[in-house]
Amino acid sequence: MPTRRSVLLGGAGAALSLPATASPASAIAPDWSVELVDSTMARFTPATLGGWDYTRGLYLYGQYLVYKRTGNQAYFNYMKAWVDRFVDGNGNINNSFNNLDAMRPGVLLPILHAETGQQRYKTAADKIRNRFNTYPRTQDGGMIHNTGFVGQLWADGVYMAQPFIANYAKQYNQTYGFDESTRNMVTYFNRLRASNGLMFHAYDADGSSGWATGADRASDFHWARAIGWVAMAAIDILEVLPANHVRRQAMIDIVRHLAGGFQRFQDPASGRWFQVVDRGTTSGNWTETSASAMFTYMISRAVERGYIDASFKPVADRGYQGVLQRISLGGDGRTNLREIVVGTSPGDLNYYFNRPRQTNDFHGLGAFLIMSEQLTRVP
């Protein structure tokens, strides 16, 4: 059973059993980041957590943020033990990196190099960095989602690869990564941007995919998590991008575009966002947890950094409270995070509506931690 931690919401005393979303001024709410990490570590060892997969990379990056706040060495050791399953003592990593998804766990490698000083993590990170040299792109320079999907740009893909190369550039003083990451972000944005403040899920250069039925060979719908990946990527790249970089303003413009869309389409009843963001009144649609956490994170950080006006803060506050309504402690004392959509490809409206919803899916666990650490630090 996880070790119980709490966050004081005001005053002394008060029962832990009161839910955070209904707390009076004197209530103590759980530290949900700690609860979630403790619960996940209780459910899985590093050996059983899963393979080299973007969802695990997302989750463990979130766990690292909790480690940095709490100083709990067990959180770091767990992350390191998982990575060490795939990176040997010489820095060899058995992966061809033929899709962007495979690159996401790589964000942990420069972190481990900085934290431990062990060269093998830099050697493994170099393999991903060097894959960019030959990775296939569209004619306008966008890295395709998967080498088997020629000419396809999926909004999901920017978060899988571009923050890695931007952080690599920052840590190892290589300006190429700043140029490459922002070039891709702008290319994707130009292909997928919608006039309503959102983005479409994907683009196919030759329009041959069955889902490429929208204008300019894009998909037709605004799937929430696809947009969330772009939102988090833009914010994370801006964290390390030099102030004088030629595309810095373009990156801020992406954030501002999305912030307007998030404000416009936030569900007034729950504070969350719908699976298909602009179809909140369409029967069968539902509010999805991972994307709601991603949107909330972007808005909060963008307000903090001054990219958008402080009037957006209530949007993040409502989003945060809405996501907190989806987490609770089960009878075993472990967290359950609900209503998380599984991995999703581009498709039609019914396909998005009917995608399975899971509890404790790693898409949601990782997004929750990233959001929670931001809103814990900047309430």
Buried (B, 14 or more C-beta within 10 A) or exposed (E): EBEEBBBEBEEEEBEEEBBBBEBEEBBBBBBBBBBBBBBBBBEBEBEEBEEBBBBBBBBBBBBBBBBBBBEBEEBBEBBBEBBBEBBEEEBEBEBEBEBBBBBBBBBBBBBBBEBEEBEBBBBBBBBBBEBBEEBEBBEEEBBBBBBEBBBBBBBBBBBBBBBBBBBBBBBBEBEEBBBBBBBBBBBBBEBBBBEBBBBBBBBBBEEEBEBBBBEEBBBBBBBBBBBBBBBBBBBBBBEBBEEEBEBBEBBBBBBBBBBBBBBEBBBEEBBBBBBBBBBBEEEEBBBBBBBBBBBBBBBBBBBBEEBBEEEBBBBBBBBBBBBBBBBBBEEEBBBBBBBBBEBBBBBEBEBBBEBEBBBBBBBBBBBBBBBBBBBBEEE
